[in-house]
Every structure is written in C-alpha cells, then in structure tokens.
Amino acid sequence: MPTLDELSGTTPYGFREVPPSLAATALDGVRLIDVREPSEFSDQLGHIAGAELVPLATLPQATAGWEPSATYLLICRSGGRSSNATVWLSNHGFSSVFNLSGGMIAWNQAGLPVER
C-alpha cells in the first residue's frame, strides 16, 4: 500500500497536497484532522470515517499533545483552511503533514465514502 509521501505533490506555497482518489488508498496509520466548524462536520458533505474534528481556531491548543513525527492529513471544505493548518503544523515542528486537495467537496465528487 502506498504512503502519502509517495502520492503527494508540493504546492508553490511549500505544503504537500494529495488528491482524494489517491489519499483514500493510503490512510492506514494516518491521523485525519478535519479543521472545519462543528456544523460543517455533519452537514451535507459529511466527513471521512475516523476524522477528528479540530476547528482551525483551536489548532494551536489541540496540537499540544500531538506527536510531531506522526502522519497527518488535514481536511476542510475546499482545501483552503486545511492548507493553512498544514503550513502551521509544518512551521511548528510537524514533519509529515499533508493537505487533502479540494477538501470534502473533491472527496464527495470522487464518490468516496463519507459519514454524516
């Protein structure tokens, strides 16, 4: 099974992105962090099974006990907030962070499973 490292590409902004169709094949051992608001987590787009809800504004506090060397996939509605979270984590010592390209909109468009 491939890893996110093998499937990702680096954006001009320096963070790594993975498209949903590839991310779905490499989620073993990956911590899924959804940075949307609680109302979005269970709205019509749903969320990826096993994703943890950590709204973007709470990320600095939430990461206090996280393992910096673990692998994280950041998720939001369209990829904007999660790219900000990816950059923040990278700048704070997290070495294996990825953004879900296109967010939950792209995940749904790819027909991948969601929980609501």
Buried (B, 14 or more C-beta within 10 A) or exposed (E): EEBBEEBBEEBEEEBBBBBBBBBBEBBEEBBBBBBBBEEBBEBEBBBBEEBBBBBBEEBEEBBEEBEEEEBBBBBBBBBEBBBBBBBBBBEEEBEBBBBBBBBBBBBBEBEBEBEE
